Amino acid sequence: MVRKSSTKRRRVRTRVTAAAVAAAALGPMLVACGSGYTPGVINVYAPADGAGEITDRAAICSKESGGAYEARVTILPKDADGQRLQLARRLAGNDRGLDVMAMDVVWTAEFANAGWLVPVPDAEAARVHETNLAGPVETAMWQRPDDAEKRLYALPIWTNTQLMWFRPDVLKKFLGRTAQVPTTWDQMIANATEIHRQDPKGPTQILVQGSQYEGLMVWFNSVLQSAGGHILDPNDPSKQTLNDTPEHRAATLKALQVLKAVSTYPGADPSISNSDEGSARDGMERGEAAFEINWPFVFQSARENGASGNIDFLKAELAPFATKILDKDNPPSAEQLVPINRVLRKKFDFALYPGVSKDLPAKSTLGGLNIAVAATSRQPELAAKVASCLTSKDAQRVYALEGALPPTVSSLYDEEDFKTAYPMGDDIRTQLEAEHVAPRPATPQYQAVSTLVTATLSPVGKWDPESMVDKLADQVQKAIDGEGIIP
């Protein structure tokens, strides 16, 4: 899941890399970083979202090591910008107490180029390529100037992809019992517009992430690649491809037209420019929307909040299961979830991410985390063992079944317990295949690219798509050239 970042920005004409950010921010704060380490203790830095799962697994890894190491987890800030900044400070300050770190999937190029990551050993890399889905593995790869070819710099621990969530009961009520689930943005907009025509106060909204943060970058990147375009050349990250050819310009224009249409059709979310994952989930649960684009966490949220009686359109259906669903000490087993999920899906269901055209595959931007060994570690061999244990098949099974965090190990999607507890598993796996993955631009300047793209597109839809193509391309070029915004 994308975590919301601060919208406060300051403008600087400089090359935006993690090293530059860290150097500018070091000062007295590095005093707290320390430079010591304890033999046998491997310090793992993990984001607040997911730290519980990683902490539990770290304890198991320590026990299974037979005393070879003790993995200790330090919790990073909740927001991605805060995580990145703290890690950059420690890495730039050569903090010997930093051994293993959980990284957002977009940091690989930046951190690898800065010399902060220990490459994954060849044997381990071969195992990862063989057992993990291609999309998540690609986010952990990069080619530094001194590398002969792309190589693995981190290990995938879990992944994420957005789905289209919708109200089957609403579609039947307003569009007829034979209503088809939309497969494109245009169809979804047409359906929502028809619902508004019949009932302007009804569930007319399409909920997305339109606020000025990484969620908007994810939305634009997904729609753009579904239209056949890219922000940067996948084979040459120094080249923007938003308007460099007529074909690329047409794809960018179509993507912008989709964003504009979603934000302006009759019945559209009036707060779209302030929307994030949480507000989209809340709006759907309040009954304001027929459609929602969001990560899989919303399914578990709907199940629990519906059982609690906090979702009007679900409380009656889930009331018979409330005691079991809400029992934190003895949660439902995979088998017990089958009838619960069946009932839930009558009012809250999911489908593949919408496409832009029936002639092009729909693509969805990947989320998730990777685990890397820090170049600052004085115990890199032990750190590598911890990283491998935290990302193992057994670990990922627990993350998926107990934490609703989609795995990257492909064979888990075929396990009966996973398929039973994770009814959207097949759709997630489909979207993690190469044909449907929309990678975010792989570049050491990613943070600058993302910041400038989201700043330019905000407030979403309050611009002309035709003129926005060139404006957006100009801003991306500034990011590539080092004339950007430091978050």
PyMOL commands that set and color helices and strands:
alter all, ss='L'
color gray80, all
select helices_A, chain A and resi 18-25+27-33+51-64+80-92+108-113+122-131+134-139+168-175+185-198+214-226+246-264+272-274+277-285+297-307+312-325+334-344+380-390+393-403+410-414+416-421+425-431+434-436+446-457+465-480
alter helices_A, ss='H'
color red, helices_A
select strands_A, chain A and resi 10-11+41-46+70-75+100-104+141-142+151-152+155-161+163-166+205-207+232-233+236-240+289-294+349-351+364-373+437-438+485-486
alter strands_A, ss='S'
color yellow, strands_A
deselect
rebuild
show_as cartoon
